[in-house]
């Protein structure tokens, strides 16, 4: 029996962040938009008309495939999330059923699918829904036990007394009285926690195959009376829990800390909960970093999970560990890969299928536990996400800088979700280019050329600064920072995998910690200077510099150090004043590790170097127009950073523009805001580079 992948890709994270399961009550669903594209170039409207395939699951019994796809309406400023059930024959899909919902999982009976409908667990068979009764709270995720007689449901539990709880007569008061840290996280006030509820599940059958009704009973919150999270916010999902094959143990990820202790530490552990004795056991005691995403081997003899070594370092190497259940002996199973394991699943008792990024491409690997050999089985200029491996057939999702997610089996493409759009446009070209840095290392930089590229012309060129700060410039497809969109607007893009990114070894990845203004900034200047010197189509007199998050910090810093290279800057959600960032951000472990510590610690040389290089200290060197973009629900980097940068530029007499989204977080997730973002982005660049 194959066990499904357990880690979220960026695409799935973005889908979950944008998915409001109750948003469509009483409204007709959004269907696939039809669009006619004039001029043969990708537009913001075309980008938002694309269907977004987010996940897929294969039913071993029937061979059926269920996959999710989301559609957006710019006019209505909302989305709908569909599930499609298909059969597959000789590489072609035949549609069996489609309906609104999320989180599909095969139930184990022939053709029965469990899914979430409006935040409630539902079964679907023969094209009809079977409501699962007995649990009335909203459900954010679920995991069926192997015997299908238990299920774990994830629901939000109130963990903080509100103002109205403390002062019932002040029912209209909006103030919050706060006594401890971690009072905000990502884009919300931390007043609830996701917690797992183990329930009995009973189905009544009309016959051996057809379910007549289904009911839940005896819900037990395994974290009852605590404020602990499982799965962990802000991005954790059901992949952070797993059932043992014998149906007795529920493994779960949890950082059993609250308040200041939570804000300072990444030390999560893998626990098991025995559903019969209701006892807990910590399997990773003494492992001090993030331990997440457990999964039992099919025979139940081993448990695997992802582990980071150092407490407080959230971008540490994500290693695959495996422990023998009886002996408690554990091994670092992915040691031959000097990069992160992004996701994995068991394929038999001694084989694991995993995804990992190397040299800015996310490939699929097969790890043989008998000899610890790791074989690269799927690669190329793409990012892959494995779905399942059945009878020697590999199912996976694939995307690149030139195309959105599609579903494949082996080398055969099964879905063609956006063919109607691709047939109307010409994409740009992506070229890998290796450059020598100031540290004499080799750096991979992607050069993206416009459609209908003319090598005899000179093009305005953008230096793209990656965020993270430790996120690879892999073959990602973005619905905002989309390289094909930039290329369609006749820009050449220079996108370096600078120091401080995974996929090039641990030393390269770790270079950025405590040194935001060091080699990574030299790498940016190397990338654009080398392109200007050696690529005749790059117009050195029409250069722009753009980036978000750490990329936004990079833009603010380069604005004071670029020596007149650039004619326009765009910074989205960037850090402008690093001293304020240390106090404003919610995850203090991040600030301590990345910035080196508190700015008042005068004996801390690393921290003092960080704060001495804060972008706001070099505003006197600013001389170039800048657009500052930020979301006011971004609690990781507060919007006042962009406001301050904008004000500084204006006070210096520099042309500047501020785009503020009161209802967006660190990303831009609403369709009309996304269109506004693209229009403002290119209007600003065109004003100064064309």
SEZA-712587 format. One record per residue (C-alpha): residue in three letters; x, y, z. Coordinates in steps of 0.1 Angstrom, whole numbers, padded with zeros to 4 digits, always signed. Layout:
<sites>
AlaXYZ
...
</sites>
This chain:
<sites>
Unk+0000+0000+0000
Unk+0013+0034-0010
Unk+0011+0063+0015
Unk+0005+0097+0001
Unk+0029+0127+0001
Unk+0030+0147+0033
Unk+0046+0181+0027
Unk+0030+0211+0012
Unk+0044+0226-0020
Unk+0043+0264-0024
Unk+0015+0261-0048
Unk-0006+0242-0023
Unk+0002+0266+0005
Unk-0009+0295-0017
Unk-0041+0276-0025
Unk-0048+0270+0012
Unk-0041+0306+0022
Unk-0065+0318-0004
Unk-0093+0293+0002
Unk-0122+0305+0022
Unk-0143+0273+0026
Unk-0175+0293+0035
Unk-0172+0320+0009
Unk-0195+0304-0016
Unk-0226+0299+0005
Unk-0256+0310-0015
Unk-0234+0321-0045
Unk-0231+0302-0078
Unk-0198+0286-0083
Unk-0171+0302-0104
Unk-0165+0281-0135
Unk-0137+0280-0160
Unk-0133+0316-0174
Unk-0133+0319-0212
Unk-0109+0346-0224
Unk-0097+0359-0258
Unk-0062+0373-0257
Unk-0053+0400-0282
Unk-0017+0404-0293
Unk-0005+0369-0283
Unk+0011+0380-0250
Unk+0003+0370-0214
Unk-0018+0396-0196
Unk-0029+0400-0159
Unk-0064+0391-0169
Unk-0052+0359-0187
Unk-0032+0350-0156
Unk-0062+0352-0134
Unk-0083+0333-0159
Unk-0060+0302-0155
Unk-0072+0272-0137
Unk-0049+0263-0108
Unk-0044+0226-0102
Unk-0033+0222-0066
Unk-0033+0186-0056
Unk-0041+0150-0067
Unk-0048+0117-0051
Unk-0049+0082-0068
Unk-0073+0055-0057
Unk-0053+0022-0057
Unk-0084+0001-0058
Unk-0101+0017-0089
Unk-0072+0036-0104
Unk-0094+0067-0104
Unk-0077+0101-0099
Unk-0092+0130-0080
Unk-0076+0163-0084
Unk-0084+0199-0074
Unk-0086+0230-0095
Unk-0094+0265-0086
Unk-0111+0292-0108
Unk-0112+0329-0101
Unk-0135+0357-0111
Unk-0120+0391-0113
Unk-0154+0407-0117
Unk-0168+0390-0086
Unk-0135+0391-0068
Unk-0138+0355-0055
Unk-0129+0320-0064
Unk-0143+0285-0064
Unk-0125+0253-0057
Unk-0134+0222-0077
Unk-0127+0185-0073
Unk-0127+0164-0104
Unk-0128+0126-0104
Unk-0115+0109-0135
Unk-0105+0075-0148
Unk-0073+0070-0167
Unk-0068+0047-0197
Unk-0036+0048-0218
Unk-0027+0083-0206
Unk-0061+0098-0212
Unk-0086+0110-0185
Unk-0123+0105-0186
Unk-0144+0127-0164
Unk-0166+0108-0139
Unk-0177+0135-0116
Unk-0169+0172-0106
Unk-0182+0193-0077
Unk-0172+0221-0054
Unk-0150+0211-0025
Unk-0114+0208-0011
Unk-0091+0182+0005
Unk-0101+0150-0014
Unk-0091+0117+0001
Unk-0101+0082-0011
Unk-0122+0065+0015
Unk-0111+0029+0008
Unk-0144+0016-0007
Unk-0147+0014-0044
Unk-0151+0050-0058
Unk-0159+0066-0024
Unk-0143+0100-0018
Unk-0141+0119+0014
Unk-0137+0157+0011
Unk-0145+0190+0028
Unk-0177+0209+0017
Unk-0181+0243+0033
Unk-0159+0233+0062
Unk-0177+0200+0069
Unk-0167+0164+0062
Unk-0186+0148+0033
Unk-0185+0115+0015
Unk-0193+0112-0022
Unk-0203+0081-0041
Unk-0220+0076-0075
Unk-0221+0114-0080
Unk-0240+0120-0048
Unk-0231+0135-0014
Unk-0234+0116+0018
Unk-0234+0140+0047
Unk-0213+0129+0077
Unk-0233+0137+0108
Unk-0223+0141+0145
Unk-0197+0169+0144
Unk-0209+0205+0139
Unk-0176+0225+0142
Unk-0159+0238+0111
Unk-0132+0214+0099
Unk-0100+0226+0083
Unk-0085+0191+0076
Unk-0090+0154+0082
Unk-0072+0121+0081
Unk-0090+0087+0079
Unk-0076+0058+0100
Unk-0064+0027+0080
Unk-0095+0007+0092
Unk-0118+0036+0084
Unk-0134+0034+0118
Unk-0117+0065+0132
Unk-0109+0099+0118
Unk-0090+0129+0131
Unk-0105+0163+0123
Unk-0087+0196+0126
Unk-0107+0224+0141
Unk-0099+0258+0156
Unk-0101+0260+0194
Unk-0103+0293+0213
Unk-0072+0298+0234
Unk-0074+0334+0245
Unk-0101+0351+0265
Unk-0114+0380+0245
Unk-0123+0415+0257
Unk-0160+0404+0257
Unk-0152+0374+0278
Unk-0135+0396+0304
Unk-0160+0425+0301
Unk-0194+0413+0290
Unk-0209+0448+0293
Unk-0184+0460+0266
Unk-0198+0440+0238
Unk-0189+0466+0211
Unk-0153+0472+0224
Unk-0126+0464+0198
Unk-0096+0468+0220
Unk-0073+0439+0229
Unk-0054+0437+0262
Unk-0022+0417+0256
Unk+0002+0403+0282
Unk+0025+0380+0263
Unk+0044+0376+0230
Unk+0031+0358+0199
Unk-0001+0378+0201
Unk-0001+0380+0163
Unk+0010+0355+0136
Unk+0012+0359+0098
Unk-0021+0377+0092
Unk-0042+0371+0123
Unk-0044+0377+0161
Unk-0035+0345+0178
Unk-0068+0338+0197
Unk-0073+0303+0185
Unk-0052+0272+0177
Unk-0058+0243+0153
Unk-0062+0211+0173
Unk-0069+0174+0164
Unk-0101+0157+0174
Unk-0102+0119+0172
Unk-0137+0106+0164
Unk-0153+0073+0160
Unk-0166+0068+0125
Unk-0194+0045+0116
Unk-0209+0039+0081
Unk-0242+0020+0074
Unk-0243+0002+0041
Unk-0271-0005+0017
Unk-0250-0034+0004
Unk-0214-0044+0005
Unk-0203-0014-0016
Unk-0228+0014-0012
Unk-0228+0037+0018
Unk-0262+0047+0031
Unk-0252+0070+0059
Unk-0221+0080+0080
Unk-0218+0094+0115
Unk-0191+0106+0138
Unk-0192+0102+0176
Unk-0171+0105+0208
Unk-0148+0134+0196
Unk-0117+0136+0218
Unk-0095+0167+0215
Unk-0060+0151+0221
Unk-0047+0186+0232
Unk-0076+0194+0254
Unk-0070+0222+0279
Unk-0038+0235+0261
Unk-0031+0263+0237
Unk-0008+0241+0216
Unk-0011+0239+0178
Unk-0012+0208+0157
Unk-0008+0213+0129
Unk+0014+0243+0134
Unk+0005+0278+0121
Unk+0008+0295+0097
Unk+0013+0269+0070
Unk+0010+0234+0086
Unk-0017+0211+0073
Unk-0029+0176+0077
Unk+0006+0164+0064
Unk+0017+0170+0100
Unk-0003+0141+0113
Unk-0003+0103+0104
Unk-0020+0071+0115
Unk-0001+0039+0123
Unk-0011+0010+0101
Unk-0025-0009+0131
Unk-0050+0019+0137
Unk-0038+0025+0173
Unk-0014+0054+0171
Unk-0019+0089+0158
Unk+0015+0107+0152
Unk+0013+0144+0153
Unk+0036+0174+0150
Unk+0035+0199+0179
Unk+0056+0227+0194
Unk+0044+0224+0230
Unk+0052+0260+0238
Unk+0031+0292+0242
Unk+0037+0329+0245
Unk+0073+0342+0246
Unk+0087+0306+0246
Unk+0068+0299+0214
Unk+0080+0332+0198
Unk+0116+0323+0205
Unk+0118+0286+0195
Unk+0113+0264+0165
Unk+0116+0232+0186
Unk+0087+0211+0176
Unk+0085+0174+0182
Unk+0068+0143+0168
Unk+0044+0128+0193
Unk+0022+0097+0192
Unk-0012+0095+0208
Unk-0026+0060+0216
Unk-0064+0061+0209
Unk-0070+0033+0234
Unk-0049+0044+0264
Unk-0051+0081+0255
Unk-0014+0085+0263
Unk+0012+0106+0245
Unk+0049+0098+0237
Unk+0076+0121+0224
Unk+0097+0104+0197
Unk+0121+0133+0190
Unk+0131+0144+0225
Unk+0164+0162+0224
Unk+0162+0170+0187
Unk+0160+0208+0190
Unk+0149+0221+0156
Unk+0117+0217+0136
Unk+0106+0181+0136
Unk+0075+0178+0113
Unk+0055+0156+0090
Unk+0056+0121+0104
Unk+0047+0090+0083
Unk+0047+0053+0093
Unk+0061+0027+0070
Unk+0034+0004+0055
Unk+0043-0025+0078
Unk+0044-0001+0109
Unk+0079-0010+0118
Unk+0094+0024+0112
Unk+0084+0061+0114
Unk+0098+0088+0092
Unk+0098+0125+0096
Unk+0115+0158+0085
Unk+0140+0173+0109
Unk+0160+0205+0112
Unk+0190+0204+0135
Unk+0192+0238+0151
Unk+0167+0255+0173
Unk+0157+0289+0160
Unk+0169+0283+0125
Unk+0137+0279+0103
Unk+0157+0276+0071
Unk+0180+0249+0083
Unk+0185+0218+0061
Unk+0153+0198+0061
Unk+0165+0162+0066
Unk+0146+0130+0063
Unk+0150+0109+0094
Unk+0137+0073+0100
Unk+0134+0056+0134
Unk+0129+0019+0141
Unk+0097+0017+0163
Unk+0110-0011+0185
Unk+0147-0002+0190
Unk+0143+0036+0187
Unk+0174+0036+0166
Unk+0172+0065+0141
Unk+0191+0073+0109
Unk+0196+0104+0088
Unk+0183+0088+0057
Unk+0188+0117+0032
Unk+0224+0124+0041
Unk+0236+0118+0005
Unk+0215+0149-0005
Unk+0231+0182+0007
Unk+0198+0199+0003
Unk+0162+0200+0017
Unk+0137+0172+0014
Unk+0106+0191+0004
Unk+0081+0162+0005
Unk+0081+0124+0006
Unk+0060+0093+0009
Unk+0066+0056+0015
Unk+0064+0033-0015
Unk+0068-0001+0001
Unk+0086-0008+0034
Unk+0121+0000+0021
Unk+0116+0026-0006
Unk+0108+0063-0001
Unk+0099+0087-0030
Unk+0109+0123-0023
Unk+0113+0157-0039
Unk+0143+0179-0034
Unk+0158+0210-0051
Unk+0192+0208-0066
Unk+0206+0236-0088
Unk+0173+0254-0089
Unk+0152+0225-0102
Unk+0130+0204-0079
Unk+0134+0168-0090
Unk+0120+0135-0078
Unk+0142+0108-0061
Unk+0138+0072-0051
Unk+0156+0064-0018
Unk+0164+0027-0012
Unk+0166+0021+0025
Unk+0184-0013+0021
Unk+0215+0003+0007
Unk+0207+0040+0014
Unk+0211+0048-0023
Unk+0192+0078-0036
Unk+0184+0077-0074
Unk+0172+0107-0094
Unk+0142+0095-0113
Unk+0126+0126-0126
Unk+0143+0159-0135
Unk+0148+0186-0161
Unk+0141+0223-0162
Unk+0109+0219-0141
Unk+0098+0217-0105
Unk+0081+0184-0097
Unk+0058+0173-0069
Unk+0053+0135-0065
Unk+0017+0123-0061
Unk+0020+0085-0060
Unk+0040+0056-0072
Unk+0018+0026-0081
Unk+0030-0006-0098
Unk+0060+0011-0112
Unk+0041+0042-0125
Unk+0049+0076-0111
Unk+0022+0102-0108
Unk+0033+0138-0103
Unk+0025+0175-0107
Unk+0049+0196-0128
Unk+0053+0232-0134
Unk+0080+0256-0146
Unk+0086+0293-0152
Unk+0067+0288-0186
Unk+0037+0268-0175
Unk+0014+0263-0145
Unk+0008+0230-0127
Unk-0004+0200-0147
Unk-0008+0163-0138
Unk+0014+0136-0153
Unk+0019+0098-0151
Unk+0054+0087-0161
Unk+0061+0108-0192
Unk+0025+0113-0202
Unk+0006+0145-0195
Unk-0029+0138-0182
Unk-0043+0173-0178
Unk-0043+0203-0201
Unk-0060+0228-0179
Unk-0047+0260-0195
Unk-0043+0248-0231
Unk-0069+0274-0242
Unk-0047+0302-0229
Unk-0013+0287-0240
Unk-0027+0283-0276
Unk-0033+0321-0278
Unk+0001+0333-0265
Unk+0038+0329-0270
Unk+0059+0324-0239
Unk+0094+0337-0233
Unk+0125+0316-0231
Unk+0144+0306-0199
Unk+0181+0301-0202
Unk+0204+0289-0174
Unk+0237+0309-0171
Unk+0265+0302-0147
Unk+0284+0332-0134
Unk+0315+0337-0112
Unk+0309+0356-0080
Unk+0332+0379-0061
Unk+0339+0349-0038
Unk+0350+0329-0069
Unk+0321+0305-0066
Unk+0298+0296-0095
Unk+0263+0310-0094
Unk+0233+0298-0115
Unk+0213+0327-0129
Unk+0182+0324-0150
Unk+0180+0347-0180
Unk+0144+0351-0192
Unk+0139+0365-0227
Unk+0107+0381-0241
Unk+0085+0363-0266
Unk+0095+0369-0302
Unk+0130+0379-0289
Unk+0152+0398-0313
Unk+0189+0393-0304
Unk+0197+0425-0324
Unk+0176+0447-0301
Unk+0184+0461-0267
Unk+0158+0455-0240
Unk+0150+0471-0207
Unk+0162+0446-0181
Unk+0150+0437-0146
Unk+0171+0423-0118
Unk+0149+0400-0098
Unk+0157+0397-0060
Unk+0144+0365-0044
Unk+0127+0365-0010
Unk+0127+0339+0018
Unk+0155+0348+0024
Unk+0164+0312+0019
Unk+0140+0302-0009
Unk+0154+0289-0043
Unk+0149+0306-0075
Unk+0137+0273-0089
Unk+0114+0267-0118
Unk+0085+0281-0099
Unk+0053+0294-0115
Unk+0038+0324-0097
Unk+0005+0342-0102
Unk+0021+0375-0091
Unk+0058+0374-0095
Unk+0055+0358-0129
Unk+0085+0359-0152
Unk+0065+0352-0183
Unk+0043+0382-0175
Unk+0074+0404-0172
Unk+0088+0389-0204
Unk+0055+0396-0222
Unk+0059+0433-0213
Unk+0092+0432-0233
Unk+0116+0429-0203
Unk+0146+0407-0200
Unk+0148+0393-0165
Unk+0180+0384-0146
Unk+0172+0361-0117
Unk+0203+0349-0098
Unk+0204+0321-0073
Unk+0226+0342-0050
Unk+0243+0331-0018
Unk+0217+0321+0009
Unk+0195+0298-0012
Unk+0191+0260-0009
Unk+0200+0236-0036
Unk+0237+0244-0039
Unk+0250+0228-0006
Unk+0247+0238+0030
Unk+0276+0263+0030
Unk+0260+0283+0002
Unk+0226+0282+0019
Unk+0239+0293+0053
Unk+0260+0322+0040
Unk+0232+0347+0044
Unk+0224+0342+0081
Unk+0235+0372+0100
Unk+0249+0389+0069
Unk+0221+0403+0048
Unk+0243+0429+0032
Unk+0272+0406+0025
Unk+0279+0382-0004
Unk+0242+0380-0014
Unk+0242+0417-0023
Unk+0275+0413-0041
Unk+0259+0385-0061
Unk+0231+0407-0072
Unk+0255+0433-0085
Unk+0276+0406-0101
Unk+0246+0391-0119
Unk+0234+0424-0134
Unk+0269+0436-0142
Unk+0279+0404-0160
Unk+0247+0404-0179
Unk+0253+0440-0191
Unk+0289+0432-0201
Unk+0282+0399-0219
Unk+0246+0399-0231
Unk+0244+0425-0260
Unk+0206+0427-0258
Unk+0206+0439-0222
Unk+0203+0477-0222
Unk+0225+0489-0193
Unk+0209+0523-0195
Unk+0174+0509-0188
Unk+0178+0487-0157
Unk+0152+0481-0130
Unk+0154+0462-0097
Unk+0124+0444-0082
Unk+0117+0420-0053
Unk+0095+0410-0024
Unk+0101+0401+0013
Unk+0139+0397+0016
Unk+0138+0407-0021
Unk+0121+0439-0009
Unk+0149+0444+0017
Unk+0174+0439-0011
Unk+0157+0466-0032
Unk+0158+0490-0003
Unk+0194+0482+0004
Unk+0205+0484-0033
Unk+0188+0517-0036
Unk+0215+0531-0013
Unk+0244+0512-0029
Unk+0237+0507-0066
Unk+0260+0535-0079
Unk+0235+0547-0104
Unk+0230+0513-0121
Unk+0192+0513-0119
Unk+0166+0537-0132
Unk+0137+0523-0112
Unk+0131+0502-0080
Unk+0100+0482-0068
Unk+0100+0468-0032
Unk+0071+0446-0020
Unk+0067+0437+0017
Unk+0104+0445+0023
Unk+0123+0454+0055
Unk+0134+0491+0054
Unk+0143+0496+0091
Unk+0160+0465+0105
Unk+0159+0478+0141
Unk+0121+0481+0139
Unk+0118+0447+0122
Unk+0135+0431+0152
Unk+0107+0443+0175
Unk+0078+0443+0150
Unk+0080+0408+0136
Unk+0061+0379+0154
Unk+0085+0350+0150
Unk+0114+0362+0172
Unk+0134+0331+0165
Unk+0137+0343+0129
Unk+0149+0377+0139
Unk+0174+0363+0164
Unk+0189+0338+0139
Unk+0188+0359+0107
Unk+0196+0393+0122
Unk+0221+0379+0147
Unk+0203+0392+0179
Unk+0189+0424+0194
Unk+0202+0457+0183
Unk+0208+0468+0219
Unk+0233+0440+0223
Unk+0264+0462+0217
Unk+0288+0433+0223
Unk+0272+0411+0195
Unk+0294+0418+0165
Unk+0271+0400+0140
Unk+0240+0418+0152
Unk+0258+0452+0152
Unk+0269+0445+0116
Unk+0233+0437+0106
Unk+0219+0469+0121
Unk+0247+0491+0107
Unk+0236+0479+0072
Unk+0199+0486+0077
Unk+0186+0502+0044
Unk+0171+0532+0062
Unk+0206+0543+0072
Unk+0215+0549+0035
Unk+0186+0570+0024
Unk+0210+0599+0019
Unk+0224+0579-0010
Unk+0190+0573-0027
Unk+0187+0589-0061
Unk+0163+0567-0080
Unk+0124+0565-0083
Unk+0109+0538-0061
Unk+0075+0520-0058
Unk+0068+0506-0023
Unk+0040+0479-0020
Unk+0027+0464+0012
Unk-0003+0446+0028
Unk-0016+0459+0061
Unk-0024+0424+0073
Unk+0012+0414+0069
Unk+0023+0408+0105
Unk+0056+0393+0095
Unk+0069+0426+0081
Unk+0046+0454+0090
Unk+0032+0478+0065
Unk+0048+0508+0082
Unk+0081+0496+0067
Unk+0068+0505+0032
Unk+0052+0537+0045
Unk+0085+0548+0060
Unk+0104+0541+0029
Unk+0079+0560+0008
Unk+0080+0590+0031
Unk+0118+0589+0031
Unk+0119+0590-0007
Unk+0094+0618-0008
Unk+0113+0639+0018
Unk+0145+0633-0002
Unk+0127+0647-0033
Unk+0127+0614-0051
Unk+0098+0603-0072
Unk+0080+0576-0053
Unk+0047+0557-0052
Unk+0030+0537-0024
Unk+0006+0509-0031
Unk-0011+0497+0001
Unk-0035+0468+0005
Unk-0056+0471+0037
Unk-0069+0435+0033
Unk-0039+0416+0021
Unk-0011+0398+0040
Unk+0025+0390+0029
Unk+0010+0380-0004
Unk-0018+0394-0027
Unk-0046+0368-0029
Unk-0077+0386-0041
Unk-0083+0388-0079
Unk-0089+0425-0083
Unk-0060+0434-0060
Unk-0038+0411-0081
Unk-0048+0429-0113
Unk-0042+0463-0096
Unk-0007+0450-0085
Unk+0002+0440-0120
Unk-0010+0473-0136
Unk+0008+0494-0109
Unk+0040+0473-0113
Unk+0043+0477-0150
Unk+0031+0513-0152
Unk+0059+0522-0128
Unk+0085+0503-0148
Unk+0073+0515-0181
Unk+0074+0551-0169
Unk+0112+0549-0163
Unk+0125+0521-0184
Unk+0106+0526-0217
</sites>
